[in-house]
Amino acid sequence: MRDGSDRFLKACRRECVDATPVWFMRQAGRYMKAYWTYRDRYSFLDMVKTPEISTAITMQPVNAYDVDAAIIFQDLLPILESMGLDLDYVKGEGPVIHNPIRTVVDIDALIVRPAEEAMPYASDAIRMAVSELNGRVPLIGFAGAPFTLVCYAVEGGSSRNYEIAKGLMYGEPAQWHRLMDMMATAIGDYLIAQVRAGAGVLQVFDSWVGALSPADYREYVLPHSQKAIAIAKEEVDVPLIHFGTGTSGILELLKEAGGDVIGVDWRIDIDVAWRRLGDDVGVQGNLDPVVLFAPFEEIERQTGRILDSVKGKSGHIFNLGHGILQRTPVENVRRLVDFVHEYTAR
């Protein structure tokens, strides 16, 4: 293992590290030229479902930069396909569910199968990637949170206002909770399967949860996110990062739902977020992804401000406030990784 290869795991446990660890959400993806050697030849789902391709894409940023963690190249939504929904990725539109959940009959038709049976390619990809990494850095496995996945399943794709999903939530709360409970069970089992395959850290993404008020999160979502995380944490002993976007109003509730590390986006100063969360959790974040398009002097200035604001605290993992954007300059990513390590070296 390279020097500092355990700094990411140490930071997850709020232990002292030799430098602040850094990795990026969507670090294995569309902004890298190497990614397109596969994307030009295969559909997105084929890439996700082919362990050799998933592993190769997972390794691209690890080979290109000195990041402190790899994240398996998968996607949040194939778990919906495993439950009986017809998932497609349409050029120019993104993910589409062709048979979205709209009725009680649709909920009745869903199937929750063991993850290793329903999505064997995900476990195979993790095993292959862990072997390829050979201890260089830990591998992160991940899943969507119940709210985000249920919204995709009900809306049938991306949404601006979530009218259909919220309509179910407010109009038929019993059915909403039944659907969320099924999703939480499937997610928890999927997280366990990833650790059994070799993932050393887990991250739960609630990408759309910022659409909720604190009261609605507590009533309609928190018990189910709590259940998914509790299922995983009861069975496997690895750090878990809980991340959402637009969560400045519900940070304390996000922590209550569970997680050893809470990921925060750029809409709140990271030191303010950490004071609200308390010192018994780590914090991940939180540079605005668009800053990576700026001159590097500005990237350094904004990154330095984040690092200075949490200097001396154990448990900070540097990341963007959301995923790397498609046209991000690769050289800025490389230089940012090195800057974070050099700036925080102890």
N, C-alpha and C positions, 0 to 999 in steps of 0.2 A: 504493500500500500504506500502511496506517495506521502510525503510529509504533509500533515494537515488533512489527510483524507477522511479523518473522523470529525472534523470541525463542525460539519453540518449536523451530525447526530448529537454532538455535545451541545450545540446551540439549541437544538430542540429540547434538550433536557435542562437548559438554563445553566450549563456548566461553563467554566472559563475556556476560551478558545484563543489560538495564536493569531487569528485574524477573523473578521466578520465573514461568515460564509455567504456565498452568492449563487443563485441560480435564477432562471427566468421561466415563468409560465409561458407555454408554447415555444420553449427554446428549440425544440425539434420541430421545425415546420417551414412555412411558406416563404419566409424571408431568406432562407438559405438556398443557394443555387443547387447544392447537392440534393435537396429535397425534391427538386423538379426533375431530376433524373428518373425518379420513380413516378412522380405524379403525372408526367407526360405519357407514361406507358400504362398506368393502372388507375382504376377508379379508387376513390377515397376509401370505400368500404373494403375493396380488395387489399389495399395497403394495410388497413387495420386488422384484417382477418388473416393475413399471411405473416406468420411469426418471423420469418427471415427478413421481410421488408420492414416490419415494425422494429425489429432489433437494429437493422442498419440505420434507420432514421433516428432512433433513440440515441445511437452512438455518434451521430454527426456533430452535435455541439460539444460533446465530451472530447472528441478528437480535435475540435477546432479551437476551443477555449479552455481556460483553467477553472471551469465551473466546479462547484463543490457537491453537486448532485446531478444525477440523471433522472429524467421522468419518462416513463414508458410511453411510447407513441401509441396512443389509443384515442378514444373519443368518449364523451359522456353518454351518447345516445344508443349505442348498440344493445345496451341492457334492455331497452324498450322493445327492440326487435325480438329479443329472447323471450319476452313476455307475450308475444303474439301480434305486435304492431308492425305495420309495413313501412319500414324506414328506407328513405332514399336521400341521396345528396344531389340536388339539382343545380347545375351550373348557373350562376347568377342569382340563385335563390337561397342556397344553403340547405340545411336539413329539412326534409318534408316527411310528415307522417300521413300516408295516404288513407288510413282508416283511423282517424283520431277518436278518442274516447268522448262520446257525447251523451250516452244513455246508461242507465243501470245495466242493461244487457251487455253493453261494451265492457263495463267493469267486471261483470260476471264471467266474461270470456277470457279474461287475463289469466295467465299461468305463471306461477312463481316456481321455477325449477332451481335445483342446486347450481350455483354459478359454474362450477367446474364441468358440469354436464351441458349447461346452456351456452357457455362462452369459453370452450376449451382453448381457443386460439389466444385468448388474453393470458391465461396461465402459461401456455407454451411460450408466448413471447417474453414474458417476464423471466421464465427459467433460462431462455436463450440469452437474454440481455444481461442477466446476472453473471452468467458464464463468460460472456464477452467482456464485461467490465472487469472481472477478475479482481475485485477488491479496490479498484481505483477510486471509486466514489460510490455512495449508496444509491439505490434505485428507488424512486418514488412511484408507488401505485396510487390510483385515484378513482373516484367515482363522483357523479353528480349527487347533489342533495335531493331529498324528496320533493321539495317545492319546485325546483328548477326542472326536474324530470317530469313531474306531473303537469307542469305548465306546457312543456313541449308536447306531451302526450294528448292533452286536451285541446290546445290551440291548433295542433297539427304542424307547427313550425314556429318560427320567430314571431314575436308580437311586440307591439309598442305599449299597449295599455292592458293586455291580459283580460279583456272583457269576458271571454268564454270561460277561462279558468276561474276568474273571480266570481263569475256568475254561478258556477257550480259551488264554489266555496261558500258564498253568502246564501245562495238559494236552496242548496241541498247539503247542509253541513254533515249530515250523517254519511252520505255517500262520499263526500270529500274526505272525511276522516278514514273511511274504509279504504279508499283508493290510496291515500297517503300511507296508511299502515302497511298495505301490501308492498308499496314502493320501498318503505323503510326496511322491511324484511329482506327484500331482494338486494338492496344496496348493502346492508350489513353483511350478508353472506358473500357478496362479491368482494368486499373489502377483505374478508377473511381469506378467501381463495387467493387473492393477490399476495398476501403475506406468506401463505403456505407455499406459494410458488417461488418466493425469494425476495419480495419487496421489503425494504428496510424501513420505509416511512410511508405513511398514507396521507393523501390530501382529499378533503371533501370540498367540492366546488358548489356554492350556491350563487350562481352567476346572476340570477334574476330576482333574488330576494329583496333587493333594494326597492322593489315596487310596493312593498308592504309597509303599513304603519306599524309601530311597536305593538299596539294592542292586537292587531290582526296576526302578527308574527307569533305572539305569545299564545293566542287561542288556536290558530289553525295550522301552525307549522312547528313551533318549538318541540312539542311532544314527539313528533315524528323524526325530526333531525336528531333529537336526543336518543330515540330508540335505535336508529341506524348506527350511530356512533357507539352506543352502549353495546350493541350486539358484537361489533368488531372488537372493541376494547376488552370485552369479557373473554374473548377467545384468543386474542393475539396481543403480544406485548411489544408494540412498536410505537414510536411517536406519531401523533395524528395532527395535521394542520387543518383548521377549519377556515375557509375563505369565502367571502362574499363581496359583491360590489354594491356600492351605494348604501353601506351599512352603518354610516355614522350615527344614525338614530337608534340602532338596535345592537350596538357592540356588546353591551352587558348581556343581552339575551343570547347573542351568538355564543358567548363564553358559557352561559348557562346550558346551552344545548350540548356543549362538549368540545374538547380539543386541547391538546398540549400547547399548541401554538395557534394564535389567531392571526389570519392574514387581513391586512387592511389596504384599502385603495388610497389614491392620492387626494381624495376629497376631504381628508382630515389630516392634521399634522400628526406624525407618528408618535411624538412624545405625549401629545394630548390623548391620543387613543390608548397608549400604554398606561397612563395615569388612571384612566377610566376602567381599564381592564384589571389592573392590579399586577403585582409582581409575581404572582403564582402561575403566570402563563408567559410563554415566549410570544414575540410579535414578529410577523413577516411583512416586509414592504419597504417603501411604498412610492417609488418614483413613477410619475405619469409616463406611460409608454411613449407619448408623443415627444417628450423631451429628447428621446434618442435620435430625433431628426435634427436637433439643434447643433450648432457648432460645439466642439468638444469642451471648450472653456465653459459653456453654459451647463453642459452635462456634469462637469466636475463641480461647478458651483452648487447646483441643486442636489447632487449626490452628497457632497460634503456637508451641506446643511442638514440633510437627513441623518447622516452618520454622527455629526456633532450633537444633534439633539438627543441621541440615546447613548452617547459615549459613557462608558463605565458600567452600563447595565448588561447583565448576562441574559442571553436568550434572543438576541436580534439576528434575524436572517434577512439579508438584503435581497429584494426582488422588486419587480415592477408592481404597480397597483393593479395590473391586469396583464393579459398576454402580449407578447411582442407582436407588433403590427407587421403586415406583409412586406412593405417596402422599406423596412428599417435598414439603415446602412450596417452591414455586417461588421465593418471595421469599428464602428462605435460600440457595438456589443463587446467585441474583444477588448477594446481599450477600457471599457467600463468595468469589466471583470477584474482586470489588472489594477485599476485605480482603487477599487474597493479593498482589495487585499493589501495593497501598498499603504493606503491611507490609514488602515486600522491595524497594521502589523504591530504585534506586541513583542 
